[in-house]
């Protein structure tokens, strides 16, 4: 399961800390990307979580306090995955 939330700049650090301190959620794949780096003119971060349904439900409970669910998420998730793939390919070239 995948979820995407937008977290305003002023709530980013607290949201990040809460996700990473939760024993179950911290085991999921959690990615934060600054909105402007993804071509979105907002001050804040996108939080992308990929994991089991149970873990994502727990992440939603935490993130609802700090931000809002992104409804048109497909394009943003695609951009995040493309950046991750590019980074992985770069590491492959280094460690070849």
HUWOZI-V842361 format. One record per pair of residues at least 24 apart in sequence whose C-alpha atoms are under 8 Angstrom apart, sorted by the first residue. I is the first residue (numbers start at 1). GAP is how many residues later the second one is. D is the distance in Angstrom with one decimal. If there is no record, write none. Layout:
i=I gap=GAP d=D
i=I gap=GAP d=D
This chain:
i=1 gap=49 d=5.7
i=1 gap=50 d=5.5
i=1 gap=51 d=5.7
i=1 gap=52 d=5.6
i=1 gap=55 d=6.8
i=2 gap=46 d=7.2
i=2 gap=47 d=5.7
i=2 gap=48 d=4.5
i=2 gap=49 d=6.6
i=2 gap=54 d=7.2
i=3 gap=45 d=5.8
i=3 gap=46 d=5.4
i=3 gap=47 d=6.6
i=3 gap=53 d=6.9
i=3 gap=57 d=7.9
i=3 gap=66 d=7.8
i=4 gap=42 d=6.7
i=4 gap=43 d=5.6
i=4 gap=44 d=4.6
i=4 gap=45 d=6.5
i=4 gap=65 d=6.1
i=4 gap=66 d=5.7
i=4 gap=69 d=6.4
i=4 gap=73 d=7.5
i=5 gap=41 d=5.6
i=5 gap=42 d=5.1
i=5 gap=43 d=6.7
i=5 gap=58 d=7.2
i=5 gap=62 d=6.4
i=5 gap=63 d=5.4
i=5 gap=64 d=4.3
i=5 gap=65 d=5.3
i=6 gap=38 d=7.0
i=6 gap=39 d=5.8
i=6 gap=40 d=4.6
i=6 gap=41 d=6.2
i=6 gap=61 d=5.5
i=6 gap=62 d=5.4
i=6 gap=63 d=6.3
i=6 gap=64 d=6.4
i=7 gap=37 d=5.6
i=7 gap=38 d=5.2
i=7 gap=39 d=6.1
i=7 gap=40 d=7.0
i=7 gap=59 d=6.2
i=7 gap=60 d=4.5
i=7 gap=61 d=6.9
i=8 gap=35 d=6.3
i=8 gap=36 d=4.2
i=8 gap=37 d=6.4
i=8 gap=58 d=7.7
i=8 gap=59 d=6.6
i=9 gap=34 d=5.7
i=9 gap=35 d=4.0
i=9 gap=36 d=6.6
i=10 gap=34 d=7.7
i=11 gap=55 d=6.0
i=11 gap=56 d=7.9
i=12 gap=32 d=7.2
i=12 gap=33 d=6.9
i=12 gap=54 d=7.8
i=15 gap=47 d=7.5
i=15 gap=48 d=6.6
i=15 gap=51 d=6.2
i=18 gap=44 d=7.2
i=19 gap=40 d=6.8
i=19 gap=43 d=7.0
i=24 gap=31 d=6.3
i=25 gap=30 d=5.5
i=25 gap=31 d=7.4
i=25 gap=33 d=6.8
i=25 gap=34 d=6.1
i=28 gap=24 d=7.8
i=28 gap=27 d=7.1
i=33 gap=47 d=7.6
i=38 gap=38 d=7.3
i=38 gap=41 d=6.9
i=38 gap=42 d=7.8
i=48 gap=29 d=7.3
